[in-house]
Amino acid sequence: MNIGDKAPEILGKDENGQEIRLSDFAGKKLVLYFYPKDSTSGCTAEACSLRDNYSELKKLGYAVVGVSVQDEKSHRKFIDKYELPFPLIADTDNKLVEQFGVWGEKSMYGRKYFGTFRTTFIINEEGVIERIFLPKEIKTKSHGEQILEAIQNQ
């Protein structure tokens, strides 16, 4: 997915098994953020930064939805432990990560594996991607502030 592309209507199922659709956010902008794994240090810092800036994002007309390939149970534990006020999509079949082009080969300590590239898409009220934060841009500890700054500088 690139800037100017329309996001898919069906995004996936959240931590409670509820289907999340793009049309659920009609009239709002959406921060759709993809992250590698629940409860890891970077992903926790990113989720908590978004949580801490959530009310400000909401005031500006934004909804927030996280996506990773862990299952609903893992997402519920993550949400409960860190009091996350937004849903997390359990993309266990890798459909959404592949659709958005954020799934691929990674390398850590010389070991190669497949995983999610930390990426955030800002989607406008019409469902069109208007901004993408790429993995190298994202500062996990202050990602909420990064998004707010980008919004205010549009």
N, C-alpha and C positions, 0 to 999 in steps of 0.2 A: 504494500500500500504506500502511496505517495501523497504529497500535498495535492489537493484538488480531487482526489478519489473519494467516492461515496463509500462509507463504511457499510458492512453487511447488516441486514436487518436482524438476523438471529445471531446474538453474541454468544449465548451458551447458558448453562445453568449455574445458579449461585450456590452458596454454602448450604442453602435449605432445599435445593433441588428445584427452585423456581426458575422458569425460563426468563432470561433477560433479553429484551429486544431493543433495538435502537429507538423504535417508536415510543418506548416507555419514557424517553427523555425529550419528547417533542417540546419545542419551545425553550429548551435548555441547551447549554453547551456541555460537552462531556469530556472529562479527563479520563481517558482509558489507558491505564498503565499496566505494562507487562513486566513481571519480575520473575527471577529464577525459582525461588523456593521459600515457602513459609518458614518463619522462625530462624532464618539465618541472620547474621549480624547486619549485612547491607540491606537486605529486604525488610528487616524489622525497622531499621533506621528510616528507610524510605516511607514505609507505611505510617510510622509515627509522625514523620514530618507532614505527610498529607493529612493525617488525623488532626494534628495541631493547627493546621491552616484550613481545615474543612469548613468552618463557619464563615470564614472570609470568602472562600471560593463559592459557597452557597449564596452568600449575599450578592455576589457578582453574576449569579445565574448559572453556575456550574454544578454538575453532579460529578461524582468520582466513582469509578469502578476499577477494581484490580483484577488481574488475570494471571494465573499460573497453572501449571499442569498437575498440581496436587489435587487430591480428592476433597469432597465436601467436608468430611470429618476433620481433615487437616486444616481446612479453611476456618471451620467453626472454632477450633482450638486457638488458632491465630487471632481471630476476631475477638474472642472472649478474653484472651490473655492481655491483649493490647488495647482493648476497648475501641476497636475500629468502627466508625459510624457509617461505613459504606460497604456495599456488597463485594464479594470476591468470586469471580467465575472460576469454576473447577473445569479446566480445559483438559480433561484426562485423555481425550482422544486426539489431542494436539491439533484440532481443526482450526481454531482461531489463531493460534501462534503461527501456523503455516500460512493461513489466509493473509495475515498481516506481515508476513515475511520476517518474523522475529525468532524463528527456530532454526538452529544450525549447529555446525560443528564448533566446539569450543575447546580450549586447551588450558589445563591447570597442572602445574608441576610436571610438565612433559606428557601428561596423560590426556588423550583426546576423547571427547564424549560429545553427545548431542544435548543441547539445552536451550533455554530461553535467553535471548539477548535483552537486557533491561532497556526498555524503550517506552516512551510515553507519547500518545497521540492526543492532540486537542481537536475535538470534533465540534463543528458549529451546529446551530439549531436546525440546519437542513440535512445534517448527517454527513457533511463533507469535511474531510481532514484539512485543517488549516495550519497546523504546526506539528512538528515531530521533534521530540527530544531523543537524540541518539545515545547509545550506551556511554560513549566517551564524554558526553556533555553532562550527564546526570550526576549530581552530587547527592548521594543518598541521604545524608544528614540534613540537607536543606532543600530537598526537591520541591516541597510545598511552596517555599519562598521563591524558588526559581520560576515556578509556574506563575505565581502571582506577579512577579516582576515582568515576565514575558507578556502577560495579559495587559498590564498597565502600560507597556511600551508599544502596544500595537497601534 
